[in-house]
């Protein structure tokens, strides 16, 4: 787990929950271990692990 957990954007700036959750499939397929979010600190973790954390919290 990272210090600043990955998450979904708030509903006010999202085009739709299902589109956002669907995009996670594309992100999880990337081979990356550093995530540079638009806001917040750099996340040093596999993107697939970050996607798993988001999915666990949104169930």
VOKOL-429533 format. One record per residue: x negated, y negated, z negated of N, C-alpha, C in turn. Coordinates in steps of 0.02 Angstrom, whole numbers, padded with zeros to 5 digits. Layout:
<pts>
> X,Y,Z,X,Y,Z,X,Y,Z
...
</pts>
This chain:
<pts>
> -00043,00059,00000,00000,00000,00000,-00045,-00062,00000
> -00023,-00113,00034,-00062,-00174,00038,-00036,-00226,-00011
> -00075,-00280,-00022,-00055,-00332,-00068,00006,-00371,-00045
> 00013,-00380,00019,00069,-00416,00048,00104,-00367,00095
> 00156,-00334,00071,00185,-00279,00111,00215,-00303,00176
> 00207,-00264,00228,00238,-00281,00292,00314,-00277,00286
> 00348,-00314,00325,00421,-00313,00322,00453,-00340,00385
> 00518,-00340,00386,00556,-00366,00443,00566,-00441,00434
> 00575,-00477,00488,00589,-00548,00482,00659,-00558,00453
> 00672,-00616,00422,00739,-00628,00396,00790,-00632,00453
> 00852,-00617,00437,00906,-00616,00487,00912,-00682,00525
> 00895,-00738,00494,00902,-00803,00526,00856,-00810,00587
> 00801,-00774,00588,00754,-00780,00644,00748,-00716,00686
> 00791,-00668,00672,00789,-00605,00708,00846,-00602,00759
> 00833,-00571,00816,00884,-00564,00867,00933,-00508,00851
> 00917,-00467,00804,00961,-00412,00785,00923,-00358,00749
> 00953,-00331,00699,00920,-00280,00658,00899,-00219,00699
> 00944,-00195,00742,00928,-00134,00780,00874,-00147,00832
> 00874,-00206,00863,00820,-00222,00909,00754,-00225,00872
> 00755,-00255,00813,00694,-00262,00774,00669,-00193,00751
> 00714,-00152,00727,00693,-00084,00706,00669,-00043,00765
> 00700,-00053,00824,00678,-00018,00884,00608,-00038,00905
> 00591,-00101,00894,00524,-00125,00912,00470,-00090,00870
> 00489,-00066,00811,00440,-00032,00768,00412,00030,00802
> 00453,00064,00843,00429,00123,00879,00370,00105,00924
> 00376,00048,00958,00322,00026,01002,00260,00007,00963
> 00270,-00027,00907,00213,-00047,00865,00178,00014,00835
> 00216,00063,00813,00187,00123,00781,00143,00162,00829
> 00156,00155,00894,00117,00192,00944,00049,00160,00958
> 00039,00099,00934,-00025,00065,00946,-00080,00094,00901
> -00141,00093,00928,-00199,00116,00890,-00233,00055,00861
> -00208,00032,00804,-00236,-00028,00773,-00240,-00018,00698
> -00292,-00046,00667,-00298,-00041,00595,-00306,-00109,00561
> -00294,-00161,00600,-00293,-00229,00573,-00233,-00264,00603
> -00192,-00294,00561,-00131,-00328,00583,-00139,-00402,00568
> -00130,-00444,00618,-00135,-00516,00611,-00065,-00546,00617
> -00028,-00552,00561,00040,-00579,00565,00039,-00654,00580
> 00093,-00679,00603,00098,-00751,00616,00095,-00792,00552
> 00118,-00763,00497,00116,-00795,00432,00092,-00744,00381
> 00054,-00766,00334,00030,-00720,00282,-00040,-00695,00296
> -00066,-00656,00249,-00134,-00632,00255,-00141,-00576,00306
> -00203,-00565,00327,-00219,-00509,00371,-00207,-00444,00334
> -00178,-00396,00367,-00166,-00330,00337,-00217,-00281,00365
> -00256,-00252,00322,-00306,-00202,00343,-00279,-00133,00329
> -00238,-00110,00374,-00208,-00043,00368,-00186,-00022,00438
> -00179,00042,00447,-00155,00067,00512,-00085,00041,00525
> -00072,00020,00586,-00007,-00008,00602,00048,00044,00593
> 00033,00108,00605,00082,00161,00595,00101,00165,00520
> 00053,00156,00476,00066,00157,00404,00110,00097,00384
> 00096,00039,00414,00136,-00020,00400,00208,-00010,00423
> 00216,00020,00481,00283,00034,00507,00319,00083,00460
> 00284,00133,00436,00315,00180,00388,00339,00144,00325
> 00299,00098,00300,00319,00059,00240,00382,00020,00253
> 00385,-00013,00310,00445,-00052,00328,00506,-00006,00332
> 00498,00049,00366,00555,00095,00373,00577,00123,00305
> 00530,00138,00261,00548,00163,00194,00589,00111,00155
> 00571,00048,00161,00606,-00005,00125,00673,-00025,00156
> 00684,-00008,00219,00746,-00029,00252,00798,00026,00256
> 00784,00083,00228,00833,00139,00229,00887,00128,00179
</pts>
